[in-house]
Amino acid sequence: MNYHIYFDESNKLDLTKQYSYYGAFGGNADDLSSLTKAVKPYYAHSNKELHFREYKDDKHVAKYYQVLQTIFEQDVNFNIFIVDNAQAFAITEEFKYTHQDLRKMFYIKIPERLFYGVTRNIEQNSNVRIFVDRSSEYRTIRLYSKLKEQMNAHAVYRNMKYRVIHASSQKSEESIPLQLVDLVMGIVVFLMEKTYENDSVVTKVKSDLVYRFLSEKCNLEHFQTKIKIFQWDGIEQKPLQVHLAPYINKFFLHKQTFDMREMVKVQELLLKNPDIMLKDLRKEMGYSNSLRNMLIGYLDYLSGKGRNAALHYVKKD
């Protein structure tokens, strides 16, 4: 069997951020190929890559929503590893490591820990290929060859049923699975760091996407069960498992409070002028065009169609 693993990171290991995040996504090569084919039709509406940090305008909300919906309908699993950066750099001071030394060590150990979580359930002999988002830093520290060596040593030591035959970089624009890691990890970071509390248009755009997705069907359950998160704090030898439920609950409370307030305003404007045009309603609400689809979602909800009625379009080949 052929097995593929994809790796990406968010908030690189430095002192400007409290935490850095590392994500891995793996599966049977045929299954991942099928997932890519299932997702690809949504790119017919926009060829732009899927990156949560670049999602700043809700004109692409349907694409992002449908891709997320498609991912979590599949038998997929994501592993995310969080590092407390302050604790990590405290070690460099104590043992006189340079920051570059620290990065080199963590770039080997963290992916190995992530990949172990992804590969531990492989039940038949498999050839594994590892793909990492392209980075000059990875190339400088020879990450690809080191990953291959470390993972094969790990497999032999633990008598695992796999062998890494290839580890290399890919450009994210050429790899939908790498984009999926970025997208899912971006949402996790958004929830855990409570970025949604920032009162900006971009934050409102992101919050609306995340809420629309998590509030639909079984997505909330799938999001929590198909993502495993562990945190290294520099104190406990064994990484601590992190559960998303408390973070999601806080997000839901924040978003629902905001939405109720906004929908009351929409209703008041509609009572005054039932025939008001969408463009004029948007201006009365003080929304930029980047929030147009959020407003449509409100209108669909108030009319009884459902918040996501406009997002369920037919895929194009």
Secondary structure as UniProt FT lines:
FT   STRAND          2..10
FT   TURN            15..16
FT   STRAND          19..28
FT   HELIX           29..39
FT   HELIX           40..44
FT   HELIX           52..54
FT   HELIX           58..60
FT   HELIX           61..73
FT   STRAND          78..84
FT   HELIX           85..95
FT   HELIX           99..119
FT   TURN            120..121
FT   STRAND          126..133
FT   HELIX           136..140
FT   TURN            141..142
FT   HELIX           143..157
FT   TURN            158..159
FT   STRAND          162..170
FT   HELIX           172..174
FT   HELIX           176..192
FT   TURN            193..194
FT   HELIX           195..197
FT   HELIX           201..214
FT   TURN            217..218
FT   HELIX           219..225
FT   STRAND          227..232
FT   STRAND          240..242
FT   HELIX           245..272
FT   TURN            274..275
FT   HELIX           278..285
FT   HELIX           289..291
FT   HELIX           292..302
FT   TURN            303..304
FT   TURN            307..308
FT   HELIX           309..311
//
